[in-house]
Amino acid sequence: MKNLIPVLSALVLLACGDAAQEAPAPTPEPAPAPATEAPAKPTPPAKPDPIPAPDDVAAPPADAQKTESGLAYKVLQKGTGDVHPSAKAKTKVHYTGWTTDGKMFDSSVQRGKPAEFGLNRVIPGWTEGLQLMVKGEKTRFWIPVELAYNNMPGRPAGMLVFDVELLDITEPPPPIPAPADVAAPPADATKTDSGLAYKVQKAGTGTAHPAATDKVSVHYTGWTTDGEMFDSSVQRGQPATFPLNRVIPGWTEGVQLMVEGETTRFWIPVELAYNNRPGAPAGMLVFDVELLEIMKAKAPPAPPAAPKSE
């Protein structure tokens, strides 16, 4: 980045001899004539033209390769790398997307800013397709509707076509190992009426428990019962902060049992977790949660007092 050097202007008073001469008063300039017309509104910048669709946007050509899932692809530019990203990698890409009638609906190229995202946080066709690529490669994908937005309201419909250039790959650090009792709660775990099981791993230093309306700051790691880690603020090195009434029911109930400084392991049954919602971790989930801070919800302001009757 170029250094920005400010240019300072100064007013200089000139003096003659021992005494400073008084400068004559400036002659006032005549006031400008009143405008007879309102100033013109600035013209908004022109919207850039969409990037033209490729000739084969309607259907994959004969020389396109196809995977078992139905994803079709064709390499447009060979890459310079030799490593493929994993499904959990963070990738940096430039891309343009069209519907099969040739309408462009999105483009990082047009915005002039690459996109960055985890491959497990995008549509299935991208998760699968980008794992076939290497850094520096540019590929065209024909993504069938089932691997795209599946005709979700408000999203581009039908099969979608993307030109994707893979600019960079960042693999996550190794997952935090699952605890030995990840498959099921041990005999000494406490169970609530809802079916939530928990066991304190480290006693806390506080005495107050959060309410469901409070905001909390926590560190956590989550695993499925087969030992796969699916999320961790510990691994990211950044605590999570959220209101307790905005998370899965098992968290809303469980964290209210904790005090500041406490670390607890929770076995959250599926009904209190994501209830097998598509795209979310399935089945019973296990979390280690450290409660760092409780931020009490502010009480609503008191209503104004009624005026006194005379």
C-alpha positions as CSV (number, residue, x, y, z in Angstrom):
1,M,0.0,0.0,0.0
2,K,1.4,3.4,-0.9
3,N,2.1,5.8,1.9
4,L,-0.4,8.7,2.1
5,I,1.6,11.9,2.8
6,P,-0.7,14.7,4.0
7,V,0.0,18.1,2.4
8,L,-0.4,20.9,5.0
9,S,-1.1,24.5,4.1
10,A,-0.1,27.4,6.3
11,L,-1.1,31.1,6.6
12,V,1.8,33.4,6.9
13,L,1.6,36.9,8.4
14,L,4.3,39.2,7.0
15,A,5.7,42.0,9.1
16,C,7.7,45.1,8.1
17,G,10.3,46.7,10.3
18,D,9.7,46.5,14.1
19,A,6.0,46.7,13.9
20,A,3.7,44.5,11.9
21,Q,1.7,46.3,9.3
22,E,-2.0,45.7,9.4
23,A,-3.2,44.1,6.2
24,P,-6.1,45.8,4.5
25,A,-9.5,44.3,4.9
26,P,-10.4,42.1,1.9
27,T,-13.0,43.4,-0.4
28,P,-16.1,41.1,-0.1
29,E,-16.9,39.3,-3.3
30,P,-20.5,39.6,-4.6
31,A,-22.8,36.9,-3.5
32,P,-23.6,34.3,-6.2
33,A,-26.9,34.6,-8.0
34,P,-29.5,32.2,-6.7
35,A,-29.8,29.1,-8.7
36,T,-32.8,29.0,-11.0
37,E,-32.8,25.2,-11.3
38,A,-32.3,22.4,-8.8
39,P,-29.0,20.7,-9.0
40,A,-29.1,17.5,-11.0
41,K,-29.1,14.2,-9.1
42,P,-25.9,12.2,-9.4
43,T,-26.2,9.4,-11.9
44,P,-25.9,6.0,-10.2
45,P,-23.0,3.8,-11.6
46,A,-24.1,1.6,-14.4
47,K,-24.7,-2.0,-13.4
48,P,-22.1,-4.2,-15.1
49,D,-23.3,-6.5,-17.9
50,P,-23.6,-10.1,-17.0
51,I,-20.8,-12.5,-18.0
52,P,-22.0,-14.3,-21.1
53,A,-22.9,-18.0,-20.6
54,P,-20.7,-20.6,-22.3
55,D,-22.0,-22.3,-25.4
56,D,-22.5,-25.6,-23.6
57,V,-24.6,-24.1,-20.7
58,A,-27.7,-26.1,-21.6
59,A,-26.2,-29.5,-21.1
60,P,-22.8,-31.2,-20.5
61,P,-21.0,-31.9,-23.8
62,A,-19.9,-35.4,-24.9
63,D,-16.4,-34.9,-23.6
64,A,-17.4,-33.9,-20.1
65,Q,-16.7,-36.4,-17.3
66,K,-19.5,-37.6,-15.0
67,T,-19.3,-38.9,-11.5
68,E,-21.6,-41.6,-9.9
69,S,-23.7,-38.8,-8.3
70,G,-24.5,-37.3,-11.7
71,L,-22.1,-34.3,-11.4
72,A,-20.6,-33.5,-14.8
73,Y,-17.4,-31.5,-15.2
74,K,-14.8,-30.4,-17.7
75,V,-11.3,-29.0,-17.0
76,L,-10.9,-25.6,-18.7
77,Q,-7.4,-24.8,-17.4
78,K,-4.9,-27.1,-15.8
79,G,-3.8,-26.4,-12.3
80,T,-0.3,-25.7,-11.0
81,G,-0.7,-27.7,-7.8
82,D,-1.0,-31.4,-7.1
83,V,-3.0,-31.5,-3.8
84,H,-6.8,-31.9,-3.7
85,P,-8.8,-30.2,-0.9
86,S,-10.6,-32.4,1.6
87,A,-14.3,-31.9,2.3
88,K,-13.4,-29.9,5.4
89,A,-10.9,-27.6,3.7
90,K,-11.4,-23.9,3.4
91,T,-11.1,-22.8,-0.2
92,K,-10.6,-19.5,-2.0
93,V,-12.2,-19.4,-5.5
94,H,-13.4,-17.2,-8.3
95,Y,-16.6,-18.4,-9.9
96,T,-19.5,-17.5,-12.1
97,G,-22.9,-19.4,-12.1
98,W,-25.6,-19.6,-14.8
99,T,-28.9,-21.4,-15.1
100,T,-29.3,-23.7,-18.1
101,D,-31.1,-20.9,-20.1
102,G,-27.9,-18.8,-19.9
103,K,-28.9,-16.4,-17.2
104,M,-26.0,-15.4,-14.9
105,F,-27.2,-15.4,-11.3
106,D,-23.9,-14.9,-9.3
107,S,-20.3,-14.1,-10.0
108,S,-17.3,-13.4,-7.7
109,V,-15.4,-12.5,-11.0
110,Q,-17.9,-9.7,-11.7
111,R,-17.6,-8.4,-8.1
112,G,-13.8,-8.5,-8.4
113,K,-13.4,-10.3,-5.0
114,P,-12.7,-14.0,-4.6
115,A,-15.0,-16.1,-2.3
116,E,-13.8,-18.1,0.7
117,F,-15.7,-20.9,2.3
118,G,-15.5,-24.3,3.9
119,L,-16.3,-27.1,1.4
120,N,-18.7,-28.7,4.0
121,R,-20.8,-25.5,4.1
122,V,-21.8,-25.3,0.4
123,I,-24.2,-27.2,-2.0
124,P,-23.3,-30.9,-2.4
125,G,-22.2,-30.4,-6.1
126,W,-19.5,-27.9,-4.9
127,T,-18.4,-30.1,-2.0
128,E,-17.9,-33.0,-4.4
129,G,-16.6,-31.1,-7.4
130,L,-14.0,-28.9,-5.8
131,Q,-12.4,-32.0,-4.2
132,L,-11.6,-33.1,-7.8
133,M,-9.6,-29.9,-8.4
134,V,-6.1,-28.7,-7.6
135,K,-4.8,-25.2,-7.0
136,G,-4.7,-23.1,-10.1
137,E,-7.2,-25.2,-12.0
138,K,-10.4,-23.9,-13.7
139,T,-13.3,-26.3,-14.2
140,R,-16.8,-26.1,-15.5
141,F,-19.4,-28.0,-13.5
142,W,-22.9,-29.0,-14.6
143,I,-24.6,-29.6,-11.2
144,P,-27.9,-31.6,-11.3
145,V,-30.8,-30.1,-9.3
146,E,-30.4,-32.7,-6.5
147,L,-26.8,-31.6,-5.9
148,A,-27.6,-27.8,-6.2
149,Y,-30.4,-26.0,-4.4
150,N,-33.0,-28.8,-5.0
151,N,-35.5,-26.2,-6.2
152,M,-35.5,-24.4,-2.8
153,P,-37.7,-21.3,-2.9
154,G,-35.7,-18.2,-3.5
155,R,-32.7,-20.0,-5.0
156,P,-31.7,-20.6,-8.6
157,A,-33.8,-23.6,-9.9
158,G,-32.9,-26.7,-11.9
159,M,-29.5,-27.8,-13.0
160,L,-26.8,-25.1,-12.5
161,V,-23.6,-24.5,-14.4
162,F,-20.5,-23.0,-12.7
163,D,-17.0,-22.0,-13.9
164,V,-14.8,-22.3,-10.9
165,E,-11.1,-21.4,-10.5
166,L,-9.5,-22.8,-7.4
167,L,-7.1,-20.1,-6.0
168,D,-6.1,-21.5,-2.7
169,I,-6.6,-24.4,-0.2
170,T,-6.4,-24.2,3.6
171,E,-6.8,-27.5,5.4
172,P,-8.1,-27.4,9.0
173,P,-5.9,-28.5,11.9
174,P,-6.3,-32.1,13.0
175,P,-9.6,-32.8,14.9
176,I,-9.6,-32.8,18.6
177,P,-9.8,-36.5,19.7
178,A,-13.2,-37.7,21.0
179,P,-13.5,-38.7,24.6
180,A,-13.5,-42.4,25.4
181,D,-17.2,-42.3,26.5
182,V,-18.4,-40.6,23.3
183,A,-20.7,-43.5,22.3
184,A,-23.0,-43.3,25.3
185,P,-23.3,-41.6,28.7
186,P,-21.4,-43.5,31.4
187,A,-23.1,-44.9,34.5
188,D,-22.0,-41.9,36.7
189,A,-23.5,-39.3,34.3
190,T,-26.6,-37.4,35.6
191,K,-29.7,-37.5,33.5
192,T,-32.5,-34.9,33.4
193,D,-36.2,-35.6,32.8
194,S,-35.8,-34.5,29.2
195,G,-33.2,-37.2,28.5
196,L,-30.2,-34.9,28.6
197,A,-27.2,-36.5,30.2
198,Y,-24.2,-34.6,31.6
199,K,-21.0,-35.0,33.7
200,V,-19.0,-32.2,35.1
201,Q,-15.3,-32.4,33.9
202,K,-14.0,-29.3,35.8
203,A,-15.7,-27.5,38.7
204,G,-16.5,-23.9,38.2
205,T,-15.4,-20.8,40.1
206,G,-18.8,-19.0,40.0
207,T,-22.0,-19.5,41.8
208,A,-24.7,-18.0,39.5
209,H,-26.4,-20.0,36.8
210,P,-27.4,-18.4,33.5
211,A,-31.1,-17.9,32.6
212,A,-32.5,-19.0,29.2
213,T,-32.6,-15.3,28.2
214,D,-29.0,-14.6,29.2
215,K,-26.1,-14.4,26.7
216,V,-23.1,-16.6,27.4
217,S,-19.6,-16.9,26.2
218,V,-18.3,-20.5,25.9
219,H,-15.6,-22.7,24.4
220,Y,-16.9,-26.0,23.1
221,T,-16.2,-29.0,21.0
222,G,-18.8,-31.3,19.5
223,W,-18.6,-34.9,18.3
224,T,-21.0,-37.5,16.8
225,T,-21.3,-40.7,18.7
226,D,-18.9,-42.4,16.3
227,G,-16.2,-40.0,17.4
228,E,-16.2,-37.6,14.5
229,M,-15.6,-34.0,15.5
230,F,-17.9,-31.7,13.6
231,D,-17.3,-28.3,15.3
232,S,-15.0,-26.7,17.8
233,S,-14.5,-23.1,19.0
234,V,-11.4,-24.4,20.8
235,Q,-9.9,-25.4,17.5
236,R,-10.7,-22.0,16.0
237,G,-9.2,-20.3,19.0
238,Q,-12.3,-18.0,19.3
239,P,-15.0,-18.4,22.0
240,A,-18.6,-18.4,20.9
241,T,-21.2,-15.9,22.3
242,F,-24.9,-16.4,21.9
243,P,-28.2,-16.1,23.8
244,L,-29.2,-19.4,25.4
245,N,-32.7,-19.3,23.9
246,R,-31.3,-19.2,20.3
247,V,-29.5,-22.6,20.3
248,I,-30.5,-26.2,20.2
249,P,-32.7,-27.3,23.2
250,G,-30.0,-29.4,24.7
251,W,-27.7,-26.4,25.0
252,T,-30.5,-24.2,26.3
253,E,-31.2,-26.6,29.1
254,G,-27.7,-27.9,29.8
255,V,-25.8,-24.6,30.0
256,Q,-28.3,-23.3,32.6
257,L,-27.0,-26.1,34.9
258,M,-23.5,-24.6,34.7
259,V,-21.6,-21.8,36.5
260,E,-18.7,-19.7,35.2
261,G,-15.4,-21.6,34.9
262,E,-17.1,-25.0,34.7
263,T,-16.5,-27.5,32.0
264,T,-19.2,-30.1,31.4
265,R,-19.7,-33.0,29.0
266,F,-23.2,-33.3,27.5
267,W,-24.8,-36.2,25.7
268,I,-27.7,-34.6,23.8
269,P,-30.4,-36.9,22.4
270,V,-31.4,-36.3,18.9
271,E,-34.7,-34.7,19.8
272,L,-32.8,-32.0,21.8
273,A,-30.1,-31.6,19.1
274,Y,-30.8,-31.1,15.4
275,N,-33.5,-33.7,15.2
276,N,-31.9,-35.1,12.1
277,R,-32.4,-31.9,10.2
278,P,-30.8,-32.1,6.7
279,G,-27.3,-30.7,6.6
280,A,-26.8,-30.8,10.4
281,P,-25.0,-33.4,12.5
282,A,-27.3,-36.4,12.9
283,G,-28.3,-38.5,16.0
284,M,-27.2,-38.0,19.5
285,L,-24.4,-35.4,19.9
286,V,-21.7,-35.1,22.5
287,F,-20.3,-31.7,23.6
288,D,-17.6,-30.5,26.0
289,V,-18.6,-27.0,27.0
290,E,-16.6,-24.5,29.1
291,L,-18.7,-21.6,30.4
292,L,-16.5,-18.6,30.3
293,E,-18.9,-15.7,31.1
294,I,-22.5,-15.0,31.8
295,M,-23.9,-11.8,30.4
296,K,-27.2,-11.2,32.1
297,A,-30.1,-10.0,29.9
298,K,-31.1,-6.4,30.5
299,A,-34.4,-6.0,32.3
300,P,-37.0,-4.3,30.1
301,P,-37.6,-0.6,31.0
302,A,-40.3,0.1,33.5
303,P,-43.5,1.5,32.0
304,P,-44.1,5.2,32.6
305,A,-46.0,6.0,35.8
306,A,-49.7,6.9,35.3
307,P,-50.5,10.5,35.8
308,K,-51.9,11.4,39.2
309,S,-55.5,12.4,39.2
310,E,-56.2,15.7,40.8
